[in-house]
């Protein structure tokens, strides 16, 4: 243990090292083993409490999904025209079946100027859209086509037109695009006021009869609204994203339909069933964890780390009571009404799936009332479990803190014991080494005395 220089009993012939080791072992082995066992037990308990919190938190998550009534009002959409439109639905969607046709996709107006331009002209260009928005830019004599496009894009009062320059076999060409789809954002005119040179090559006036073309521009994309019909009734929109036509449904139009598609909106019982199944599975996982930690094996006489623990016993009792209670006086007021029953090992099982399917199909409000609301099963269980699982202030975190404190205390006791044993060993070696030195001195004096007496005896014998 210590760095003390030891002897092997040269003076006394005693095996000092073995004696000291035996004395130190007698003082420390039992205490050290006791502290190691205590720390091992505390670590096992700490690990079990942490695992228990994790299992209970997962169960709590499954309960949270069932506590709100909105979980039972989810809507699913069946769409036979997915290549032409999508339909995003929320829980407020109006249930039913609808015939949908997409007759026209909204598009943004796009013009390409076909006139060759070279710098040298100056003046003003004014751009106007169908919604009345208008803005102007100044063109300097040395402005290139790229400069004009940049001036359009940077104009502070330009709220609806993007300009670009493309280079083709015909040379550089100015491209004007409305930033939003729909007829209202159509570019209706570009007018010039020339100071020097000639800016009239940028002039444009929309002509519906000419398909949007004029002498200076070619219309690459028409400004048009989206048109769809719902059960034969027309709906027009400047955007391909349309909401408010059916409550809780947002359409995104992709392409025109060849024939009417069917959109069916129904309650999403599959998702609700999955939530209930997840609840059963999460409970069983937690129950298995609890059973393992509190188990006793009579054959091996071994126990789980939390065997006989008061807190886990209370948790089991509270949850079992909540699972077997009745909630309300309706037709569906207990888990057994859904074909869910407690098994002999304490786990839950959906033993009759037809009962669950029937309840979801015919009495969804009753299923919602069983789980959700202030007095529902999920809410009741969540409230009880949160007392234990709440971060920092929950009973399980408080227990973790207490166990960590106890482990720290045991580790300090072990350090103190090791330090005392080192000191004890040093004292023993010091005492035994002193004894060995004394014995060696006494032996030396004895040898001298014997030698002297022998010499006297030999002398007396020779005189005779």
FILO-992595 format. One record per residue (C-alpha): residue number from 1; residue in one letter; x negated, y negated, z negated. Coordinates in nm, 2 decimals, padded with zeros to 4 digits. Example, Ala and Ser with C-alpha at 12.3 -4.5 7.8 and 13.67 -1.06 7.14 Angstrom:
2
 seq type      X      Y      Z
   1    a -01.23  00.45 -00.78
   2    s -01.37  00.11 -00.71
END
This chain:
464
 seq type      X      Y      Z
   1    x  00.00  00.00  00.00
   2    x -00.25 -00.26 -00.12
   3    x -00.60 -00.34  00.00
   4    x -00.76 -00.25 -00.33
   5    x -01.10 -00.07 -00.30
   6    x -01.05  00.28 -00.46
   7    x -01.28  00.54 -00.59
   8    x -01.24  00.91 -00.59
   9    x -01.34  00.96 -00.96
  10    x -01.71  01.00 -00.91
  11    x -01.78  00.92 -01.27
  12    x -01.50  01.12 -01.42
  13    x -01.44  01.38 -01.15
  14    x -01.07  01.29 -01.16
  15    x -00.87  01.25 -00.83
  16    x -00.77  00.90 -00.89
  17    x -00.61  00.84 -00.55
  18    x -00.37  01.13 -00.59
  19    x -00.28  01.03 -00.94
  20    x -00.21  00.67 -00.84
  21    x  00.00  00.78 -00.53
  22    x  00.20  01.00 -00.76
  23    x  00.27  00.73 -01.01
  24    x  00.37  00.48 -00.74
  25    x  00.59  00.73 -00.57
  26    x  00.76  00.81 -00.90
  27    x  00.83  00.44 -00.96
  28    x  00.94  00.36 -00.60
  29    x  01.06  00.65 -00.39
  30    x  01.41  00.68 -00.55
  31    x  01.47  00.31 -00.55
  32    x  01.35  00.27 -00.19
  33    x  01.57  00.55 -00.08
  34    x  01.87  00.41 -00.26
  35    x  01.82  00.07 -00.10
  36    x  01.77  00.23  00.25
  37    x  02.09  00.43  00.20
  38    x  02.28  00.12  00.08
  39    x  02.16 -00.08  00.38
  40    x  02.25  00.20  00.62
  41    x  02.60  00.22  00.48
  42    x  02.65 -00.15  00.50
  43    x  02.52 -00.16  00.86
  44    x  02.77  00.12  00.95
  45    x  03.05 -00.07  00.79
  46    x  02.95 -00.39  00.97
  47    x  02.94 -00.21  01.31
  48    x  03.28 -00.05  01.24
  49    x  03.44 -00.38  01.14
  50    x  03.30 -00.55  01.46
  51    x  03.44 -00.27  01.67
  52    x  03.77 -00.29  01.50
  53    x  03.80 -00.66  01.57
  54    x  03.72 -00.60  01.94
  55    x  03.99 -00.33  01.96
  56    x  04.24 -00.54  01.78
  57    x  04.16 -00.85  02.00
  58    x  04.22 -00.64  02.31
  59    x  04.56 -00.53  02.17
  60    x  04.64 -00.89  02.08
  61    x  04.56 -00.99  02.45
  62    x  04.82 -00.73  02.57
  63    x  05.07 -00.88  02.33
  64    x  05.01 -01.24  02.44
  65    x  05.12 -01.15  02.79
  66    x  05.45 -01.03  02.65
  67    x  05.53 -01.30  02.40
  68    x  05.66 -01.55  02.66
  69    x  06.00 -01.51  02.82
  70    x  05.85 -01.63  03.15
  71    x  05.65 -01.30  03.17
  72    x  05.98 -01.13  03.24
  73    x  06.10 -01.38  03.51
  74    x  05.81 -01.32  03.76
  75    x  05.93 -01.30  04.12
  76    x  05.77 -01.10  04.40
  77    x  05.81 -01.17  04.77
  78    x  05.84 -00.92  05.05
  79    x  05.76 -01.08  05.38
  80    x  05.80 -00.91  05.72
  81    x  05.64 -01.21  05.90
  82    x  05.31 -01.24  05.72
  83    x  05.13 -01.31  06.05
  84    x  05.34 -01.62  06.10
  85    x  05.38 -01.76  05.75
  86    x  05.30 -01.70  05.39
  87    x  05.53 -01.76  05.09
  88    x  05.40 -01.85  04.75
  89    x  05.66 -01.80  04.48
  90    x  05.69 -01.89  04.11
  91    x  05.92 -01.77  03.84
  92    x  06.18 -02.04  03.94
  93    x  06.22 -01.90  04.29
  94    x  06.58 -01.84  04.40
  95    x  06.63 -01.46  04.44
  96    x  06.78 -01.34  04.76
  97    x  06.70 -01.24  05.12
  98    x  06.64 -01.50  05.39
  99    x  06.59 -01.49  05.76
 100    x  06.29 -01.71  05.86
 101    x  06.19 -01.83  06.20
 102    x  05.89 -02.05  06.28
 103    x  05.96 -02.24  06.60
 104    x  05.68 -02.49  06.60
 105    x  05.35 -02.55  06.42
 106    x  05.26 -02.90  06.30
 107    x  04.95 -03.04  06.47
 108    x  04.75 -03.36  06.46
 109    x  04.72 -03.60  06.76
 110    x  04.39 -03.57  06.94
 111    x  04.26 -03.79  07.23
 112    x  03.95 -03.78  07.44
 113    x  03.84 -04.09  07.62
 114    x  03.71 -04.01  07.97
 115    x  03.56 -04.34  08.06
 116    x  03.19 -04.40  08.08
 117    x  03.06 -04.66  07.83
 118    x  02.74 -04.85  07.80
 119    x  02.65 -05.12  07.56
 120    x  02.68 -05.49  07.66
 121    x  03.04 -05.56  07.58
 122    x  03.17 -05.73  07.27
 123    x  03.50 -05.80  07.11
 124    x  03.77 -05.63  06.90
 125    x  03.94 -05.29  06.92
 126    x  04.27 -05.24  06.74
 127    x  04.42 -04.89  06.66
 128    x  04.78 -04.83  06.58
 129    x  04.97 -04.51  06.46
 130    x  05.33 -04.41  06.48
 131    x  05.38 -04.48  06.10
 132    x  05.29 -04.84  06.15
 133    x  04.93 -04.82  06.01
 134    x  04.69 -05.04  06.20
 135    x  04.33 -05.15  06.17
 136    x  04.07 -05.33  06.38
 137    x  03.69 -05.31  06.43
 138    x  03.44 -05.55  06.58
 139    x  03.22 -05.44  06.86
 140    x  02.88 -05.61  06.92
 141    x  02.71 -05.63  07.26
 142    x  02.44 -05.39  07.15
 143    x  02.68 -05.13  07.00
 144    x  02.65 -04.78  07.13
 145    x  02.93 -04.53  07.15
 146    x  02.80 -04.37  06.83
 147    x  02.81 -04.72  06.66
 148    x  03.17 -04.77  06.77
 149    x  03.27 -04.42  06.63
 150    x  03.09 -04.50  06.30
 151    x  03.27 -04.84  06.28
 152    x  03.60 -04.67  06.32
 153    x  03.53 -04.41  06.04
 154    x  03.39 -04.68  05.81
 155    x  03.67 -04.93  05.85
 156    x  03.81 -05.00  05.50
 157    x  04.17 -05.02  05.63
 158    x  04.15 -04.71  05.84
 159    x  04.37 -04.46  05.66
 160    x  04.45 -04.21  05.94
 161    x  04.20 -04.18  06.23
 162    x  03.87 -04.00  06.26
 163    x  03.63 -04.07  06.55
 164    x  03.36 -03.85  06.69
 165    x  03.13 -03.86  07.00
 166    x  03.08 -03.55  07.22
 167    x  02.83 -03.51  07.50
 168    x  02.95 -03.31  07.80
 169    x  02.86 -03.29  08.17
 170    x  03.05 -03.61  08.22
 171    x  02.84 -03.79  07.96
 172    x  02.93 -03.92  07.62
 173    x  03.30 -03.93  07.53
 174    x  03.48 -04.08  07.23
 175    x  03.72 -03.84  07.05
 176    x  04.00 -03.98  06.83
 177    x  04.19 -03.75  06.59
 178    x  04.47 -03.82  06.35
 179    x  04.38 -03.71  06.00
 180    x  04.72 -03.57  05.93
 181    x  04.96 -03.35  06.12
 182    x  05.30 -03.47  06.24
 183    x  05.47 -03.70  06.48
 184    x  05.45 -04.00  06.24
 185    x  05.07 -04.01  06.25
 186    x  05.05 -04.01  06.64
 187    x  04.80 -04.26  06.78
 188    x  05.04 -04.49  06.97
 189    x  04.79 -04.75  07.10
 190    x  04.44 -04.87  07.13
 191    x  04.41 -05.23  07.24
 192    x  04.11 -05.44  07.31
 193    x  04.02 -05.81  07.29
 194    x  03.71 -05.87  07.50
 195    x  03.46 -06.15  07.42
 196    x  03.19 -06.04  07.67
 197    x  03.18 -05.76  07.92
 198    x  03.48 -05.52  07.93
 199    x  03.63 -05.32  07.64
 200    x  03.95 -05.24  07.83
 201    x  03.82 -04.89  07.90
 202    x  03.92 -04.81  07.54
 203    x  04.28 -04.92  07.58
 204    x  04.55 -04.66  07.54
 205    x  04.93 -04.66  07.52
 206    x  05.11 -04.34  07.43
 207    x  05.35 -04.22  07.71
 208    x  05.56 -03.93  07.62
 209    x  05.66 -03.87  07.98
 210    x  05.29 -03.84  08.07
 211    x  05.24 -03.59  07.79
 212    x  05.03 -03.83  07.59
 213    x  04.78 -03.89  07.87
 214    x  04.70 -04.22  08.04
 215    x  04.43 -04.34  08.27
 216    x  04.16 -04.36  08.00
 217    x  04.25 -04.07  07.76
 218    x  04.34 -03.71  07.78
 219    x  04.56 -03.57  07.51
 220    x  04.40 -03.26  07.37
 221    x  04.65 -03.19  07.09
 222    x  05.00 -03.33  07.07
 223    x  05.12 -03.49  06.75
 224    x  05.41 -03.27  06.64
 225    x  05.61 -03.17  06.34
 226    x  05.65 -02.82  06.21
 227    x  05.99 -02.67  06.27
 228    x  06.13 -02.36  06.10
 229    x  06.48 -02.22  06.04
 230    x  06.61 -02.06  05.72
 231    x  06.92 -01.85  05.78
 232    x  06.96 -02.05  06.10
 233    x  06.93 -02.39  05.94
 234    x  06.66 -02.61  06.08
 235    x  06.38 -02.76  05.86
 236    x  06.14 -03.02  06.00
 237    x  05.81 -03.11  05.83
 238    x  05.51 -03.32  05.92
 239    x  05.30 -03.06  05.74
 240    x  05.26 -02.68  05.78
 241    x  05.30 -02.65  05.41
 242    x  05.67 -02.68  05.32
 243    x  05.82 -02.67  04.98
 244    x  06.16 -02.76  04.82
 245    x  06.36 -02.57  05.09
 246    x  06.41 -02.27  04.86
 247    x  06.36 -02.34  04.49
 248    x  06.02 -02.21  04.37
 249    x  05.89 -02.12  04.72
 250    x  05.61 -02.29  04.91
 251    x  05.57 -02.19  05.28
 252    x  05.25 -02.22  05.48
 253    x  05.32 -02.19  05.85
 254    x  05.06 -02.01  06.06
 255    x  05.21 -01.94  06.40
 256    x  05.54 -01.92  06.58
 257    x  05.75 -01.61  06.52
 258    x  05.88 -01.40  06.81
 259    x  06.18 -01.28  06.61
 260    x  06.33 -01.38  06.28
 261    x  06.14 -01.24  05.99
 262    x  06.29 -01.14  05.65
 263    x  06.17 -01.29  05.32
 264    x  06.31 -01.10  05.02
 265    x  06.27 -01.25  04.67
 266    x  06.32 -01.01  04.38
 267    x  06.22 -00.98  04.01
 268    x  05.87 -00.84  03.98
 269    x  05.95 -00.54  03.77
 270    x  05.63 -00.37  03.87
 271    x  05.42 -00.64  03.70
 272    x  05.64 -00.63  03.39
 273    x  05.60 -00.25  03.38
 274    x  05.22 -00.29  03.41
 275    x  05.23 -00.53  03.11
 276    x  05.42 -00.28  02.90
 277    x  05.19  00.00  03.00
 278    x  04.89 -00.22  02.92
 279    x  05.04 -00.28  02.58
 280    x  05.08  00.09  02.51
 281    x  04.72  00.17  02.63
 282    x  04.57 -00.12  02.42
 283    x  04.76  00.00  02.12
 284    x  04.64  00.36  02.17
 285    x  04.28  00.24  02.20
 286    x  04.30  00.04  01.88
 287    x  04.48  00.33  01.70
 288    x  04.20  00.57  01.82
 289    x  03.94  00.33  01.68
 290    x  04.11  00.30  01.35
 291    x  04.16  00.68  01.32
 292    x  03.79  00.75  01.39
 293    x  03.67  00.49  01.14
 294    x  03.90  00.62  00.86
 295    x  03.87  00.99  00.93
 296    x  03.77  01.28  00.70
 297    x  03.63  01.61  00.83
 298    x  03.70  01.88  00.57
 299    x  03.47  02.13  00.74
 300    x  03.17  01.90  00.73
 301    x  03.29  01.69  00.44
 302    x  03.20  01.38  00.64
 303    x  03.39  01.05  00.65
 304    x  03.43  00.76  00.88
 305    x  03.26  00.43  00.79
 306    x  03.59  00.28  00.67
 307    x  03.74  00.59  00.50
 308    x  03.96  00.49  00.21
 309    x  03.92  00.12  00.31
 310    x  04.21 -00.09  00.18
 311    x  04.21 -00.34  00.47
 312    x  04.24 -00.08  00.74
 313    x  04.51  00.09  00.55
 314    x  04.70 -00.23  00.53
 315    x  04.65 -00.30  00.90
 316    x  04.79  00.05  00.99
 317    x  05.09  00.01  00.77
 318    x  05.18 -00.34  00.90
 319    x  05.15 -00.23  01.27
 320    x  05.34  00.10  01.22
 321    x  05.62 -00.08  01.04
 322    x  05.65 -00.34  01.32
 323    x  05.65 -00.07  01.59
 324    x  05.93  00.12  01.43
 325    x  06.15 -00.18  01.33
 326    x  06.46 -00.27  01.53
 327    x  06.48 -00.61  01.70
 328    x  06.83 -00.74  01.73
 329    x  07.15 -00.55  01.78
 330    x  07.15 -00.52  02.16
 331    x  07.13 -00.20  02.37
 332    x  06.76 -00.24  02.39
 333    x  06.63 -00.32  02.04
 334    x  06.34 -00.08  01.99
 335    x  06.06  00.08  02.18
 336    x  06.25  00.41  02.19
 337    x  06.51  00.23  02.40
 338    x  06.24  00.22  02.67
 339    x  06.14  00.58  02.64
 340    x  05.83  00.49  02.43
 341    x  05.78  00.70  02.12
 342    x  05.52  00.75  01.85
 343    x  05.33  01.08  01.87
 344    x  05.21  01.30  01.59
 345    x  04.86  01.15  01.61
 346    x  05.00  00.80  01.57
 347    x  04.96  00.70  01.94
 348    x  05.24  00.57  02.17
 349    x  05.35  00.75  02.48
 350    x  05.60  00.66  02.75
 351    x  05.77  01.00  02.73
 352    x  06.07  00.91  02.95
 353    x  05.97  00.68  03.23
 354    x  06.32  00.69  03.37
 355    x  06.44  00.50  03.06
 356    x  06.19  00.23  03.11
 357    x  06.26  00.20  03.49
 358    x  06.64  00.19  03.42
 359    x  06.60 -00.09  03.15
 360    x  06.38 -00.30  03.39
 361    x  06.63 -00.26  03.67
 362    x  06.95 -00.30  03.48
 363    x  06.88 -00.49  03.16
 364    x  06.57 -00.71  03.21
 365    x  06.70 -00.97  02.98
 366    x  06.73 -00.71  02.70
 367    x  06.37 -00.60  02.76
 368    x  06.25 -00.96  02.74
 369    x  06.44 -01.01  02.42
 370    x  06.28 -00.70  02.27
 371    x  05.93 -00.83  02.33
 372    x  05.94 -01.21  02.35
 373    x  06.07 -01.50  02.15
 374    x  06.01 -01.60  01.79
 375    x  06.15 -01.27  01.65
 376    x  06.04 -01.03  01.93
 377    x  05.81 -00.73  01.88
 378    x  05.51 -00.88  02.07
 379    x  05.54 -01.21  01.88
 380    x  05.57 -01.03  01.54
 381    x  05.27 -00.81  01.61
 382    x  05.06 -01.09  01.75
 383    x  05.12 -01.30  01.43
 384    x  05.02 -01.01  01.20
 385    x  04.71 -00.93  01.40
 386    x  04.59 -01.28  01.44
 387    x  04.54 -01.31  01.07
 388    x  04.26 -01.05  01.11
 389    x  04.12 -01.14  01.45
 390    x  04.11 -01.52  01.44
 391    x  03.76 -01.64  01.51
 392    x  03.56 -01.77  01.21
 393    x  03.86 -01.79  00.97
 394    x  04.02 -01.45  01.03
 395    x  03.99 -01.17  00.76
 396    x  03.76 -00.96  00.98
 397    x  03.51 -01.24  01.05
 398    x  03.52 -01.32  00.68
 399    x  03.44 -00.96  00.60
 400    x  03.16 -00.96  00.86
 401    x  03.01 -01.27  00.69
 402    x  03.03 -01.10  00.35
 403    x  02.86 -00.78  00.48
 404    x  02.58 -00.98  00.64
 405    x  02.53 -01.15  00.31
 406    x  02.51 -00.81  00.13
 407    x  02.27 -00.68  00.39
 408    x  02.05 -00.98  00.34
 409    x  02.06 -00.92 -00.04
 410    x  01.96 -00.55  00.00
 411    x  01.67 -00.64  00.24
 412    x  01.55 -00.90 -00.02
 413    x  01.56 -00.63 -00.29
 414    x  01.36 -00.40 -00.07
 415    x  01.10 -00.67  00.00
 416    x  01.08 -00.75 -00.38
 417    x  01.04 -00.38 -00.46
 418    x  00.76 -00.33 -00.20
 419    x  00.58 -00.64 -00.34
 420    x  00.61 -00.50 -00.70
 421    x  00.49 -00.16 -00.59
 422    x  00.18 -00.31 -00.43
 423    x  00.11 -00.50 -00.75
 424    x  00.17 -00.19 -00.96
 425    x -00.07  00.01 -00.74
 426    x -00.34 -00.25 -00.77
 427    x -00.31 -00.24 -01.15
 428    x -00.33  00.14 -01.16
 429    x -00.64  00.14 -00.95
 430    x -00.80 -00.13 -01.16
 431    x -00.73  00.07 -01.48
 432    x -00.84  00.40 -01.34
 433    x -01.15  00.26 -01.18
 434    x -01.25  00.10 -01.52
 435    x -01.19  00.43 -01.69
 436    x -01.40  00.61 -01.43
 437    x -01.68  00.36 -01.48
 438    x -01.67  00.40 -01.86
 439    x -01.67  00.78 -01.83
 440    x -01.97  00.77 -01.60
 441    x -02.15  00.55 -01.85
 442    x -02.07  00.78 -02.14
 443    x -02.18  01.08 -01.93
 444    x -02.51  00.91 -01.85
 445    x -02.57  00.83 -02.22
 446    x -02.49  01.19 -02.31
 447    x -02.73  01.32 -02.05
 448    x -03.01  01.09 -02.19
 449    x -02.94  01.21 -02.55
 450    x -02.95  01.57 -02.45
 451    x -03.27  01.52 -02.25
 452    x -03.43  01.34 -02.55
 453    x -03.33  01.62 -02.80
 454    x -03.45  01.88 -02.56
 455    x -03.79  01.70 -02.54
 456    x -03.82  01.69 -02.92
 457    x -03.73  02.06 -02.94
 458    x -03.98  02.15 -02.68
 459    x -04.25  01.95 -02.87
 460    x -04.18  02.11 -03.20
 461    x -04.20  02.46 -03.05
 462    x -04.54  02.39 -02.89
 463    x -04.68  02.27 -03.23
 464    x -04.59  02.60 -03.38
END
